[in-house]
């Protein structure tokens, strides 16, 4: 008789051949210390980080042949980081499944980005060991392909100021110049940034912070410069 799937297995849409791998991936060191059990999920986290990095790199390399080495590196960094991994973990409900010690439980450990990200990598490592590279690839690509596509479209937290600076220096040997105006009372300030290159206005953006306004201006300028033959 087949055993019932756990909540995590249902979220991942797969079953572990050996449930011990799932338990190990979910065992935070605080729980292991309090209960006197081994192993923790730290070794699986180490392995999962490498598995994730390889699969993300391979997916990006095959899917976007026009991206340069530098752009591929930025894309990978945007996917394989604590913030993104914690976001994926929350989407899967991983925080509810992690085994935590009492202290971590009371301090909100189920919602800590570092704990969620580490557990997510450990799960990837566990799937790789238990089910093999093909199943691990299917899982990771399913979770990250939409996020990679959104990043390439320019959505999310892409750093357009850096991208614009690199593109401008490469094509024109000049650095962008930002001019920011603010208006409104302190509690409702609105910032408008205009970016110039060699005296020419290339983009404008507004936001609730100077940084947000500059990023939006840089995004518009980057698109304009790229359309003129920058990429």
VEXDREN-2710 file (C-alpha; in Angstrom, 1 decimal):
% VEXDREN-2710
k/r/px/py/pz
1/UNK/0.0/0.0/0.0
2/UNK/1.4/3.4/-1.1
3/UNK/2.1/5.8/1.7
4/UNK/0.3/9.2/1.7
5/UNK/2.2/12.1/0.3
6/UNK/3.4/14.8/2.7
7/UNK/2.3/18.4/2.2
8/UNK/5.8/19.2/0.9
9/UNK/5.7/16.4/-1.6
10/UNK/2.3/17.6/-2.9
11/UNK/3.7/21.1/-3.2
12/UNK/6.7/19.8/-5.1
13/UNK/4.5/17.4/-7.2
14/UNK/6.8/14.5/-6.5
15/UNK/7.4/11.7/-4.0
16/UNK/10.6/10.8/-2.2
17/UNK/11.6/7.2/-2.7
18/UNK/13.2/7.4/0.8
19/UNK/11.3/9.7/3.1
20/UNK/14.5/10.0/5.2
21/UNK/15.8/12.4/2.6
22/UNK/12.9/14.7/3.0
23/UNK/13.2/14.6/6.8
24/UNK/16.9/15.4/6.6
25/UNK/16.3/18.3/4.3
26/UNK/13.8/19.8/6.7
27/UNK/15.9/19.4/9.9
28/UNK/17.3/22.7/11.0
29/UNK/20.3/22.6/13.3
30/UNK/18.3/24.1/16.2
31/UNK/16.0/21.1/16.1
32/UNK/18.8/18.6/15.8
33/UNK/20.6/20.1/18.8
34/UNK/17.6/20.1/21.0
35/UNK/16.5/16.6/20.1
36/UNK/19.9/15.1/19.9
37/UNK/19.4/13.8/16.3
38/UNK/21.4/13.7/13.1
39/UNK/21.8/14.7/10.4
40/UNK/20.9/18.4/10.0
41/UNK/20.1/19.8/6.6
42/UNK/23.5/21.6/6.2
43/UNK/25.2/19.0/4.1
44/UNK/22.2/18.7/1.8
45/UNK/22.1/22.5/1.6
46/UNK/25.7/22.5/0.4
47/UNK/24.9/19.9/-2.3
48/UNK/21.7/21.6/-3.3
49/UNK/23.4/24.9/-3.9
50/UNK/25.7/23.3/-6.4
51/UNK/22.8/21.4/-8.1
52/UNK/20.7/24.6/-8.3
53/UNK/23.6/26.6/-9.7
54/UNK/24.3/24.1/-12.4
55/UNK/20.7/23.7/-13.5
56/UNK/20.0/27.4/-13.5
57/UNK/23.2/28.1/-15.5
58/UNK/22.4/25.4/-18.0
59/UNK/18.8/26.6/-18.4
60/UNK/19.8/30.2/-18.9
61/UNK/22.7/29.2/-21.3
62/UNK/20.4/27.2/-23.5
63/UNK/17.3/29.4/-23.4
64/UNK/19.0/32.8/-24.1
65/UNK/21.9/32.3/-26.6
66/UNK/22.1/36.1/-27.1
67/UNK/23.1/36.9/-23.5
68/UNK/26.7/37.6/-22.9
69/UNK/28.8/35.9/-20.2
70/UNK/28.3/38.9/-17.9
71/UNK/24.6/39.0/-18.4
72/UNK/24.3/35.3/-17.8
73/UNK/26.3/35.8/-14.5
74/UNK/23.9/38.5/-13.4
75/UNK/20.9/36.4/-14.3
76/UNK/22.2/33.5/-12.3
77/UNK/23.0/35.7/-9.3
78/UNK/19.4/37.1/-9.4
79/UNK/18.1/33.6/-9.2
80/UNK/20.5/31.9/-6.8
81/UNK/20.3/34.1/-3.8
82/UNK/18.7/34.1/-0.4
83/UNK/15.9/36.5/-1.3
84/UNK/14.8/34.5/-4.3
85/UNK/15.1/31.1/-2.6
86/UNK/13.1/32.3/0.3
87/UNK/10.4/33.6/-2.1
88/UNK/10.2/30.1/-3.7
89/UNK/10.2/28.4/-0.3
90/UNK/7.2/30.6/0.8
91/UNK/5.4/29.8/-2.4
92/UNK/5.7/26.1/-1.6
93/UNK/4.8/26.5/2.1
94/UNK/8.2/25.2/3.1
95/UNK/8.2/27.2/6.3
96/UNK/5.4/25.1/7.8
97/UNK/7.3/21.9/7.2
98/UNK/10.8/22.9/8.6
99/UNK/11.7/21.2/11.9
100/UNK/12.9/23.9/14.3
101/UNK/14.1/24.1/17.8
102/UNK/11.9/25.9/20.4
103/UNK/14.1/29.0/20.4
104/UNK/13.9/29.4/16.6
105/UNK/10.2/28.7/16.6
106/UNK/9.5/31.4/19.1
107/UNK/11.7/33.9/17.3
108/UNK/9.8/33.5/14.0
109/UNK/12.2/31.1/12.4
110/UNK/9.5/29.8/10.0
111/UNK/9.5/33.2/8.3
112/UNK/13.3/33.9/8.3
113/UNK/14.7/34.3/4.8
114/UNK/18.0/32.6/5.7
115/UNK/16.3/29.5/7.2
116/UNK/13.8/29.2/4.3
117/UNK/16.6/29.7/1.7
118/UNK/18.8/27.1/3.3
119/UNK/16.0/24.6/3.6
120/UNK/15.0/25.2/-0.1
121/UNK/18.6/24.3/-1.2
122/UNK/18.6/21.3/1.1
123/UNK/15.4/20.1/-0.6
124/UNK/17.0/20.4/-4.0
125/UNK/19.9/18.4/-2.7
126/UNK/17.6/15.7/-1.3
127/UNK/15.7/15.4/-4.5
128/UNK/18.9/15.1/-6.5
129/UNK/20.2/12.3/-4.2
130/UNK/16.9/10.5/-3.9
131/UNK/15.4/10.8/-7.4
132/UNK/18.4/11.8/-9.6
133/UNK/19.4/14.8/-11.7
134/UNK/16.5/14.5/-14.2
135/UNK/13.8/14.9/-11.6
136/UNK/15.8/17.6/-9.8
137/UNK/16.1/19.4/-13.2
138/UNK/12.4/19.1/-13.8
139/UNK/11.6/20.5/-10.4
140/UNK/14.0/23.4/-10.5
141/UNK/13.2/24.4/-14.1
142/UNK/9.5/24.4/-13.3
143/UNK/10.0/26.7/-10.3
144/UNK/12.5/29.1/-11.9
145/UNK/11.8/29.3/-15.6
146/UNK/9.0/31.9/-15.1
147/UNK/11.2/33.9/-12.8
148/UNK/14.1/33.8/-15.3
149/UNK/11.8/34.9/-18.1
150/UNK/10.5/37.8/-15.9
151/UNK/14.0/38.9/-15.1
152/UNK/15.0/38.9/-18.8
153/UNK/11.9/41.0/-19.6
154/UNK/13.2/43.5/-17.1
155/UNK/10.7/42.8/-14.3
156/UNK/11.6/42.4/-10.7
157/UNK/14.8/43.7/-9.1
158/UNK/17.0/44.0/-12.1
159/UNK/19.7/46.7/-11.6
160/UNK/19.1/48.9/-14.6
161/UNK/21.5/51.6/-13.3
162/UNK/24.4/49.2/-13.5
163/UNK/23.2/47.8/-16.9
164/UNK/22.9/51.3/-18.3
165/UNK/26.3/52.3/-17.1
166/UNK/27.9/49.2/-18.7
167/UNK/26.1/49.7/-22.0
168/UNK/26.9/53.4/-22.1
169/UNK/30.6/52.9/-21.3
170/UNK/30.8/50.1/-23.9
171/UNK/29.1/52.1/-26.7
172/UNK/29.9/55.7/-26.0
173/UNK/32.7/55.7/-23.4
174/UNK/30.6/58.0/-21.2
175/UNK/28.8/57.7/-17.9
176/UNK/25.1/58.5/-17.3
177/UNK/24.2/61.6/-15.3
178/UNK/21.1/61.6/-13.0
179/UNK/19.2/64.7/-12.0
180/UNK/16.5/64.2/-9.3
181/UNK/13.7/66.5/-8.3
182/UNK/11.4/66.0/-5.4
183/UNK/8.0/67.3/-4.5
184/UNK/5.3/66.9/-1.9
185/UNK/5.3/66.8/1.9
186/UNK/7.7/64.6/3.8
187/UNK/5.2/61.8/4.3
188/UNK/4.2/61.7/0.6
189/UNK/7.3/62.7/-1.3
190/UNK/7.5/61.9/-5.0
191/UNK/10.8/61.8/-6.8
192/UNK/11.4/62.3/-10.5
193/UNK/14.7/61.3/-12.0
194/UNK/16.0/62.2/-15.4
195/UNK/19.1/60.5/-16.9
196/UNK/21.3/62.2/-19.4
197/UNK/24.1/60.8/-21.5
198/UNK/26.5/63.3/-23.1
199/UNK/24.0/66.0/-22.4
200/UNK/21.1/64.1/-24.1
201/UNK/18.0/63.2/-22.1
202/UNK/17.5/59.4/-22.4
203/UNK/15.0/58.5/-19.8
204/UNK/12.8/59.7/-17.0
205/UNK/11.1/57.9/-14.1
206/UNK/9.1/58.7/-10.9
207/UNK/9.0/56.9/-7.6
208/UNK/8.5/57.1/-3.9
209/UNK/12.2/57.1/-3.4
210/UNK/15.2/58.5/-5.2
211/UNK/16.5/55.0/-5.9
212/UNK/13.2/53.8/-7.4
213/UNK/13.0/56.9/-9.6
214/UNK/16.5/56.5/-10.8
215/UNK/16.0/52.8/-11.6
216/UNK/12.9/53.6/-13.6
217/UNK/14.7/56.3/-15.5
218/UNK/17.6/53.9/-16.2
219/UNK/15.2/51.2/-17.4
220/UNK/13.8/53.6/-20.0
221/UNK/17.2/54.9/-21.0
222/UNK/18.6/51.3/-21.3
223/UNK/15.7/50.3/-23.6
224/UNK/16.2/53.4/-25.8
225/UNK/20.0/52.9/-26.0
226/UNK/19.6/49.2/-26.8
227/UNK/17.1/49.8/-29.5
228/UNK/19.5/52.2/-31.2
229/UNK/22.0/49.5/-31.5
230/UNK/23.5/49.1/-28.1
231/UNK/22.8/45.4/-27.9
END
